[in-house]
Amino acid sequence: MSPFFSNKRLIVLLVSLIILVALIGYSMRDRQRTFWPEQFLRDTVGWFQSVLYKPAHFAAGFFENVEDMAHVYEQNKVLKSHLSRFGEMSQELMRLRQRNEQLEKMLEKTKDADLADYTVIQANIIARSPDEWNKQIIINKGSQDGVKVNNAVITNDGLIGKIDSVNPFSSTVQLISDLNRTNLISAVVRGKENNIYGMVAGYNVKKEALLYKFIPHDAEIKKGQTVTTSGLGGVFPSGLIIGTVQEVTPDPQGLTKIAYLKPAADLYDIYDVMVVDREARTPPKEEDDR
């Protein structure tokens, strides 16, 4: 190759570098107008950037949304578990509060003057059959705890039944709503001038009411009056609340009256009970002072 062409290439390279440096320096100057090649180059680059930016931004946003959805799903699972646990804890707290209130009422009940002379045994229900819901329940106290057959069983609100059978560590309670013919309770409505005696015998399932029978036809018994045990039947202590009068009708023969009683105790929701022994407590023997 001849030296002329070598020098020519070198001269072209130098001129190109000088022009490039001049253009760079010129482009770096503060100016308001640009040449059309520069404008074309900038617009072309900007257009390609805008074309590429949208799908790239969409793809990046899509993956970010997927990741956010995964985080939201995990947080939702955690919140649901906390919410479920909170509901369980709320129900448990409500149950414990109700239980505490019942126990406090039972403690106050044992101090009542009507029960002061009797032995009172606190117990809990441990079994209740759906088939015999209105007939009987089983409690966790038996003969080892002093429970006896025919002991009255009450709640804070009133009488619910009597002990039907006793095992060493459990007992069966016959409820006052049992339809057995032998399930009789001698009862009385106490008045200022006279008392109205009768028998609580039977239960009206539709009205959810006890039947207070054998009321004298001329007896003045009114709605809202309280019916209690009379103590004359030889089983229940006197003064235990059975229920309140809701309705009074003549019996089919017309010789006596029948009253429908709303039970004082909730016979459906029973948990804590008290067994009341009719036999009075034996006072402690006093030692002779010497």
C-alpha positions as CSV (number, residue, x, y, z in Angstrom):
1,M,0.0,0.0,0.0
2,S,1.3,3.5,-1.0
3,P,2.1,6.0,1.7
4,F,-0.4,8.4,0.2
5,F,-3.3,6.2,1.0
6,S,-2.0,5.6,4.5
7,N,-1.6,9.4,5.1
8,K,-5.1,10.0,3.6
9,R,-6.7,7.6,6.0
10,L,-4.9,9.2,8.9
11,I,-6.0,12.6,7.7
12,V,-9.6,11.4,7.5
13,L,-9.5,9.9,10.9
14,L,-8.1,13.1,12.4
15,V,-10.6,15.3,10.7
16,S,-13.4,13.0,11.9
17,L,-12.2,13.2,15.5
18,I,-12.0,17.0,15.3
19,I,-15.6,17.2,13.9
20,L,-16.8,14.7,16.6
21,V,-15.2,16.7,19.4
22,A,-16.6,19.9,17.9
23,L,-20.1,18.4,17.8
24,I,-19.8,17.2,21.3
25,G,-18.6,20.5,22.5
26,Y,-21.3,22.3,20.6
27,S,-24.0,20.0,21.9
28,M,-22.9,20.7,25.5
29,R,-23.4,24.4,25.1
30,D,-26.5,26.0,26.5
31,R,-28.7,26.6,23.6
32,Q,-32.4,26.7,22.9
33,R,-32.3,25.3,19.3
34,T,-30.8,22.0,18.0
35,F,-29.9,20.9,14.5
36,W,-32.2,18.6,12.6
37,P,-29.7,15.6,12.8
38,E,-29.6,16.0,16.5
39,Q,-33.4,16.3,16.6
40,F,-33.8,13.3,14.5
41,L,-31.5,11.2,16.6
42,R,-33.2,12.3,19.8
43,D,-36.7,11.7,18.5
44,T,-35.7,8.3,17.2
45,V,-34.1,7.2,20.4
46,G,-37.1,8.6,22.4
47,W,-39.6,6.7,20.2
48,F,-37.7,3.4,20.7
49,Q,-37.5,4.1,24.5
50,S,-41.3,4.7,24.6
51,V,-42.0,1.6,22.6
52,L,-39.8,-0.6,24.8
53,Y,-40.9,1.1,28.1
54,K,-44.5,0.2,28.0
55,P,-44.2,-3.6,27.7
56,A,-41.2,-3.6,30.1
57,H,-43.3,-1.5,32.6
58,F,-46.3,-3.8,32.1
59,A,-44.2,-6.9,32.7
60,A,-42.5,-5.4,35.8
61,G,-45.9,-4.4,37.1
62,F,-47.4,-7.8,36.4
63,F,-44.8,-9.6,38.4
64,E,-45.0,-7.0,41.2
65,N,-48.8,-7.6,41.3
66,V,-48.4,-11.3,41.4
67,E,-45.9,-10.9,44.3
68,D,-48.3,-8.5,46.1
69,M,-51.2,-11.0,45.6
70,A,-49.1,-13.7,47.2
71,H,-48.4,-11.5,50.1
72,V,-52.0,-10.5,50.5
73,Y,-53.1,-14.2,50.3
74,E,-50.7,-15.1,53.1
75,Q,-51.8,-12.1,55.2
76,N,-55.4,-13.0,54.6
77,K,-54.8,-16.5,55.9
78,V,-53.1,-15.2,59.0
79,L,-55.9,-12.7,59.6
80,K,-58.6,-15.4,59.1
81,S,-56.9,-17.7,61.6
82,H,-56.6,-14.8,64.1
83,L,-60.2,-13.9,63.5
84,S,-61.3,-17.5,64.1
85,R,-59.2,-17.6,67.2
86,F,-60.7,-14.3,68.4
87,G,-64.2,-15.6,67.9
88,E,-63.4,-18.8,69.9
89,M,-61.8,-16.7,72.7
90,S,-64.8,-14.4,72.8
91,Q,-67.2,-17.3,73.1
92,E,-65.0,-18.9,75.8
93,L,-64.8,-15.6,77.7
94,M,-68.6,-15.3,77.5
95,R,-69.0,-18.8,78.8
96,L,-66.6,-18.3,81.7
97,R,-68.3,-15.0,82.6
98,Q,-71.7,-16.8,82.7
99,R,-70.2,-19.7,84.7
100,N,-68.7,-17.2,87.2
101,E,-72.0,-15.4,87.6
102,Q,-73.8,-18.7,88.1
103,L,-71.2,-19.8,90.8
104,E,-71.5,-16.5,92.6
105,K,-75.3,-16.8,92.6
106,M,-75.0,-20.4,93.9
107,L,-72.7,-19.2,96.7
108,E,-75.3,-16.6,97.6
109,K,-78.1,-19.1,97.3
110,T,-76.5,-21.5,99.9
111,K,-76.6,-18.6,102.4
112,D,-80.3,-18.1,102.0
113,A,-82.4,-18.4,105.1
114,D,-84.6,-21.0,103.4
115,L,-81.6,-23.3,102.9
116,A,-79.6,-22.5,106.1
117,D,-81.0,-25.5,107.9
118,Y,-80.3,-28.0,105.1
119,T,-77.3,-29.7,103.7
120,V,-76.5,-28.3,100.2
121,I,-74.2,-30.1,97.8
122,Q,-73.0,-28.3,94.7
123,A,-72.8,-30.4,91.5
124,N,-72.4,-30.2,87.7
125,I,-74.2,-32.0,84.9
126,I,-72.1,-34.5,83.2
127,A,-74.6,-36.1,80.8
128,R,-78.0,-35.5,79.3
129,S,-79.6,-37.6,76.6
130,P,-81.4,-35.9,73.7
131,D,-84.0,-38.7,73.8
132,E,-84.8,-37.9,77.4
133,W,-84.1,-34.2,77.5
134,N,-87.2,-33.4,79.6
135,K,-86.9,-36.4,81.8
136,Q,-83.5,-36.7,83.4
137,I,-79.9,-35.5,83.8
138,I,-76.8,-37.0,85.4
139,I,-74.7,-35.1,87.8
140,N,-71.1,-35.7,89.1
141,K,-72.0,-36.2,92.8
142,G,-73.1,-39.5,94.4
143,S,-73.3,-41.4,97.6
144,Q,-69.7,-40.6,98.4
145,D,-70.6,-37.0,98.5
146,G,-73.7,-37.4,100.7
147,V,-76.3,-37.5,97.9
148,K,-79.4,-39.5,98.7
149,V,-82.4,-40.7,96.7
150,N,-85.3,-38.1,96.7
151,N,-83.0,-35.2,97.5
152,A,-84.3,-32.0,95.9
153,V,-82.2,-30.6,93.1
154,I,-82.3,-26.8,92.4
155,T,-80.5,-24.1,90.5
156,N,-80.1,-20.4,91.5
157,D,-83.6,-19.8,90.1
158,G,-85.7,-22.6,91.4
159,L,-86.5,-26.3,91.6
160,I,-85.6,-28.6,88.7
161,G,-86.2,-32.1,90.1
162,K,-85.2,-34.8,92.6
163,I,-82.5,-37.5,92.8
164,D,-83.9,-40.7,91.2
165,S,-80.9,-43.0,91.6
166,V,-77.5,-42.8,93.3
167,N,-74.1,-44.3,92.4
168,P,-70.9,-43.8,94.4
169,F,-69.7,-40.9,92.2
170,S,-72.7,-39.9,90.1
171,S,-76.5,-39.6,90.4
172,T,-79.5,-39.4,88.1
173,V,-81.9,-36.5,88.5
174,Q,-85.6,-36.8,87.6
175,L,-86.7,-33.4,86.2
176,I,-90.0,-31.8,87.1
177,S,-90.8,-31.8,83.4
178,D,-90.8,-35.6,83.3
179,L,-94.3,-36.9,82.3
180,N,-94.1,-39.9,84.6
181,R,-97.3,-40.3,86.6
182,T,-95.3,-40.7,89.8
183,N,-93.6,-37.4,89.3
184,L,-95.6,-35.4,91.8
185,I,-94.7,-32.4,93.9
186,S,-96.8,-31.0,96.8
187,A,-97.0,-27.3,96.2
188,V,-98.6,-24.2,97.6
189,V,-99.4,-20.6,96.7
190,R,-99.0,-18.6,99.9
191,G,-101.4,-15.7,100.4
192,K,-102.0,-13.1,103.1
193,E,-105.2,-14.7,104.3
194,N,-104.9,-18.3,103.2
195,N,-102.7,-20.7,101.3
196,I,-103.8,-22.6,98.1
197,Y,-102.5,-26.2,98.0
198,G,-102.2,-28.5,95.0
199,M,-99.9,-30.9,93.2
200,V,-97.5,-30.1,90.4
201,A,-98.0,-33.1,88.1
202,G,-97.2,-33.1,84.4
203,Y,-95.7,-30.9,81.8
204,N,-97.3,-29.3,78.7
205,V,-94.6,-29.5,76.0
206,K,-96.3,-27.0,73.6
207,K,-96.7,-24.3,76.3
208,E,-93.5,-25.3,78.0
209,A,-95.4,-25.1,81.3
210,L,-95.8,-27.2,84.4
211,L,-99.3,-28.3,85.4
212,Y,-100.5,-27.3,88.8
213,K,-103.5,-29.5,89.5
214,F,-106.1,-30.2,92.2
215,I,-106.6,-26.5,93.0
216,P,-110.0,-26.0,94.8
217,H,-112.6,-24.6,92.4
218,D,-113.3,-21.7,94.7
219,A,-109.7,-20.7,95.2
220,E,-108.6,-17.3,94.0
221,I,-105.4,-17.9,92.1
222,K,-104.1,-15.2,89.8
223,K,-101.6,-14.9,87.0
224,G,-98.1,-14.0,88.3
225,Q,-98.4,-15.7,91.7
226,T,-95.4,-17.8,92.8
227,V,-95.8,-21.5,93.5
228,T,-93.4,-23.1,95.9
229,T,-92.9,-26.5,97.5
230,S,-95.2,-27.0,100.5
231,G,-93.0,-29.5,102.4
232,L,-96.0,-31.8,102.9
233,G,-95.1,-34.5,100.4
234,G,-92.3,-35.9,102.5
235,V,-89.7,-35.4,99.8
236,F,-89.0,-31.7,99.2
237,P,-88.2,-29.1,101.7
238,S,-90.7,-26.3,101.9
239,G,-90.2,-22.9,100.3
240,L,-88.4,-24.0,97.1
241,I,-89.6,-22.0,94.1
242,I,-91.2,-24.0,91.4
243,G,-92.7,-21.4,89.0
244,T,-95.2,-18.6,88.4
245,V,-98.8,-18.8,87.3
246,Q,-99.4,-18.1,83.6
247,E,-102.9,-19.3,83.1
248,V,-105.7,-20.8,85.1
249,T,-108.5,-23.0,83.7
250,P,-111.1,-25.4,85.1
251,D,-110.2,-29.1,84.9
252,P,-112.3,-31.3,82.5
253,Q,-114.6,-32.4,85.4
254,G,-115.1,-28.8,86.6
255,L,-114.5,-29.8,90.2
256,T,-111.0,-28.2,90.5
257,K,-108.8,-25.9,88.6
258,I,-105.5,-26.3,86.7
259,A,-102.9,-23.7,86.5
260,Y,-100.1,-23.5,83.9
261,L,-96.8,-22.6,85.5
262,K,-93.7,-21.1,83.9
263,P,-90.8,-22.9,85.6
264,A,-88.7,-20.6,87.7
265,A,-85.5,-22.4,86.6
266,D,-84.4,-22.8,83.0
267,L,-85.0,-26.5,82.3
268,Y,-83.3,-26.4,78.9
269,D,-79.9,-24.8,79.8
270,I,-78.7,-26.4,83.0
271,Y,-75.1,-26.8,84.1
272,D,-74.6,-26.0,87.8
273,V,-77.0,-27.4,90.3
274,M,-77.4,-27.9,94.1
275,V,-78.6,-31.0,95.8
276,V,-80.6,-30.2,98.9
277,D,-81.0,-32.8,101.6
278,R,-84.3,-32.5,103.4
279,E,-82.8,-33.7,106.7
280,A,-81.7,-30.8,108.7
281,R,-78.1,-30.3,109.5
282,T,-77.0,-31.8,112.8
283,P,-75.6,-29.0,115.0
284,P,-72.0,-29.6,116.2
285,K,-71.7,-30.9,119.7
286,E,-70.4,-28.5,122.2
287,E,-67.7,-29.7,124.5
288,D,-68.2,-29.2,128.1
289,D,-66.1,-26.5,129.6
290,R,-63.8,-27.9,132.2
